[in-house]
Amino acid sequence: MTQSAATGPKRFTIGAGIVMMRQGERADRAWLIESGELEVLLTTPDGGTRRLGVVGKGAVVGEMALIDDGERSATVRSLTEVVCVEVTREAFRGLLKRSPPLASYLLQSLIAAIRRDYGLPPTARFGNPVDFRSTNSFQKVVDRRMIREGHVFFGPNEPVNAAYLIQSGRVALRPGRGTLGEDITTFGPGSLFGEIYLLTGRLPDVTAVAVAGGICEVIDKRSFEDAVMAMPPILKSLTRIYISQLTKAKAG
């Protein structure tokens, strides 16, 4: 790997066959690809290797672990000589701070869904219930609801008209009508759910049910659209890519 001597953002040239990042490692930077091609490889829970795809000019790699402060979700290896620009953790955090709080929750939730699709564990959320709000404005009227254990938010083939940000309590996603099989996943404070169905109009094939009572903030589609529009361009682009990836995964 060689670094350009020019001032400004750090630009690197990487030879073919170099592993830029490994699945499971902690992350301190991402890369914006200017030229060349890289393959993205997933080590599956059974120890196999699956090629997720090939990326090239204009792609960003390594950003997911910076956004949700988790481990690398895949291994990335150069197929050809690659020229890329380093994006530090601090730079990415700066982009997130310039966005509405809801934008961060949305990105983290989309990444959590991608990790689930990969068979990887979620990244834990920490904080007090008061910290988990979709807006910094106390003047804005926000719909918060107290939810009892057993409350069903939505079920299979039911249109989803809102997403939910959990401030306290716990929610499970269950297959089908929720009467058979184990939980697909559970969400706790600081987690967002229902946003994929809300933003894409796709009907759910699962049931979302409260397994512990608490408080949820109810968020409509317009609020998400406003949050995405307020994002810096790179985060706006990533949001659309993640939604497209998740939609294709479900369709397949």
N, C-alpha and C positions, 0 to 999 in steps of 0.2 A: 504494500500500500504506500503510495507516495502522495505528499501534500503539496498543493500549489503554494508558491511563495507570495502570491498576491495578497494584498490586504483585504479586509472584509470577511464575509462568511468563509469558513474553512471548506475548501474544495479538495476532494481526494480522487486519485486514479487507482483503481483496484484491478488486479489481474484476474484472468479467468480461473475458476475453480477455488476461489477464496470464500470461506465461510465468514459472512459479515456479522451474524448473530446466531446464537443457538437457543433452541427451545428450552425454557426452564430457567434461563439466566435472568438476573435483575437487569433493568434497563437504565441507561443514563443519557441516551441520545437516539435520534432517528435519522433517516437519510432521505433526501430528495434526489431522485435519480435524474440525471441530465442526459445520459446516453448509456447504451449497453442493455443487457438482459440478465435477469436473476430468476432463479427458481425458488419457490416457497414450499418447504417440506414440513409435514406434520408427522411426529412420532405418535402413533395411536396408543390407546391404553393397553392393547395386547402386544405392544412392542414392534409392530410393523411400521413401515414408512409410507406415507401417502403424499403424492405431489398435489398441492392445492392449486398451483398455477404458475405462470411465468409473467413477470412484470418488467416494464421497461421505462422509457422516457416519460417523465411527468408523475411517476408513481412515488408514493411515500412509503417507506418500510420501517418498521420498528416503533411506530407511533402509538400503537394500542397500549403497550406497557407503560408509556409515559402518561397517557390520559387516565388510566385506571390504577396506576401505581402497582401493577401486577407483574408477573413474570412474562418473559417472552413467550408468545403463543405458538411460534413456529421457528424453524431454522431457515435462514436465507443464505443462498450460495450463488456466487456470480457464475454465469454461463459464458460470458464474454468479458472483455475489458469493460469496466464500468467507471463512469465519471459521476460523482455524487457530491452533494453539499450536505454538510453536517447540520443537524437541527438539535440543539441541546435541550435538556430537560427544562432549563430555565426559560428558554425561548418558547417552548410549548406551554409551560405554565402561564407565561405572559399572555399568550393567545387566549387561554381559557379564562383568565381574569378579565379580559376585555369583553367577554361574552356574558349574557344573562345567566344566572345560576341554573335555569332550566336547561340551557344548552349543555352544561357539564353533565347533568343528570341524564339527559338524552344520550349523549355520546357514551357514557359509562354503561348505560342500560343496553345499548346496541352491542357494545363490545362484550358484555356479559353473555348476551344471546349467542354471539359468534363463538365464544369460548365453550358454551354448552354444546353447540353444534359440533365442535371439535372434540368433545368428550373431556374437556379440561375443567378443573374446579374453578369456582368463582373467586373473585378478589373481594376480601372482606371490606365492609364499610364501617367507619368509626365516627362517633359524634353524638351530641345530645339531640333529642327530638326537636328542640327549637332551631337547631342548625339546618334542618332539612326543610328548606322552603324553596319554591320555584322562583321567587322574586325577592329583590332587596327592598322593594317599596312597601312600606307599611300602609300607604294610602290606597294601594290597589286592593279591591275586594277579592279575597281568595275563598273558594269554596272548600272548607274543611269539614269532614264528616266523621262522627264517631261510628265505628264499625264493631258489631258484635261477632263473636266467634260463630262460625257457620254461615255468615253472610256470603252469598254468591254474587260476585261482581259481573260475570258473564259466563255463558256456556257455549257449546258447539252451535255454529251456524246462527248465532245471535249478533246483529250489528253492534259494534262497539262505538259508543258516542263520546267516550272520555277515557283518559289514562289516569293512573293513580300514583302519587308519590307517598310512600309510607313514612309517617312520622313516628308511629309506635305500633306495635302489634306484628303479626306475621301472616303472610298469604302464601298459599300453595297453588301451583298449577298441576292439575290432574288430567290424565288422558280421558277423552270422551266426556261422558256425563259425570265423571268423578266418582263413580261408585265402585269401580274395579281398578286394580293395579296400584302400584306405588306412585308417590308424588314424582312428577317430572323434575321439579325444582321448587324451592321455597324462597320467598323474599322477606327481608326484614327492614328495619328503619334505614332510610336513605336510598331505598331501591324504588325504581320506577317499573311499572308493568302495564301492559295493554297498549303501549304506544305503537307497536308495529301494526296492529289491527286498525288502530285509529288513523294512522298516517297513510296506510296503503288501501284501506277499505276492504281488506281481505277478511273473510269471516273466520272466527277461531275454530279450531278443532279440539279445544281443551276447555276445562272448567277452571275458573279462578275463584278460590274460596278462602275466607279468613279462617286460619287455624288458631289464631289468638287475637282477641279483640284489641282495638287500638284506634288510632286516628289516621286518616288518609286525606291528602289534598287532592281534589278532583280537578283535572286539567283538560281543557277543551282543545280542539284541533287548532283553532286560531292562535292560541297561546304558543303552541309548538311552532307554527309557521312564523310567528313574529320572532321567536327565539332563534330559529335557523337564519332568518334574514339578517339578524343582528350579529351573526358570527363573522369573524374574519374569513376571507375567501377559502383558505386551506381547510379550516374546520367545516365550513359549509360543504365543500367538496367531499370531505371524508364522511360526513353524515349521509350524503346521498349514496356514496359507494357502499356504506355499511347496510343501509336499507335495501339497496338493490341486491346485495349479496345474500341477505337473509331471506328476501322474497324469492330469489331464485332457488335457494336451498330448500325452502318449503315446497315450491312448485315441483322440484325434482323428486 
